[in-house]
């Protein structure tokens, strides 16, 4: 699942689940929407990404490249070492600014059990 949020200067993509070949059908539409928004800063929140392959990396690279051509910047936040490695192998890590300070609450706590909110 990919959600798009905007502010006057920033577009934020929040990605949850796999970012891979199986999800590629949605990439062109999302890329067109993001590019059409023409914001200077694209923040890609990877906190909830469970797996990324080279197809997912190519999607991120295309977003970063489109932004760079307009003089913009792309920030990856919540990206784990495995995903950074995929981007590095693709030779594209320099297209991104990496936010190493961002921390999200994990979807599954260290116990391995999903967090359940009490009823209101």
Secondary structure in CASP SS format (residue, H / E / C, confidence):
PFRMAT SS
TARGET T0000
AUTHOR 0000-0000-0000
METHOD secondary structure of the structure
MODEL  1
X C 1.00
X E 1.00
X E 1.00
X E 1.00
X E 1.00
X E 1.00
X C 1.00
X C 1.00
X C 1.00
X E 1.00
X E 1.00
X E 1.00
X E 1.00
X E 1.00
X E 1.00
X E 1.00
X E 1.00
X E 1.00
X E 1.00
X C 1.00
X H 1.00
X H 1.00
X H 1.00
X H 1.00
X H 1.00
X H 1.00
X H 1.00
X H 1.00
X H 1.00
X H 1.00
X H 1.00
X H 1.00
X H 1.00
X H 1.00
X H 1.00
X H 1.00
X H 1.00
X C 1.00
X C 1.00
X C 1.00
X E 1.00
X E 1.00
X E 1.00
X E 1.00
X E 1.00
X E 1.00
X E 1.00
X E 1.00
X E 1.00
X E 1.00
X E 1.00
X E 1.00
X C 1.00
X H 1.00
X H 1.00
X H 1.00
X H 1.00
X H 1.00
X H 1.00
X H 1.00
X H 1.00
X H 1.00
X H 1.00
X H 1.00
X H 1.00
X H 1.00
X H 1.00
X H 1.00
X H 1.00
X C 1.00
X C 1.00
X C 1.00
X E 1.00
X E 1.00
X E 1.00
X E 1.00
X E 1.00
X C 1.00
X C 1.00
X C 1.00
X H 1.00
X H 1.00
X H 1.00
X H 1.00
X H 1.00
X H 1.00
X H 1.00
X H 1.00
X H 1.00
X C 1.00
X C 1.00
X C 1.00
X H 1.00
X H 1.00
X H 1.00
X C 1.00
X E 1.00
X E 1.00
X E 1.00
X C 1.00
X C 1.00
X C 1.00
X C 1.00
X C 1.00
X C 1.00
X C 1.00
X C 1.00
X E 1.00
X C 1.00
X C 1.00
X C 1.00
X C 1.00
X C 1.00
X E 1.00
X C 1.00
X C 1.00
X C 1.00
X C 1.00
X C 1.00
X C 1.00
END
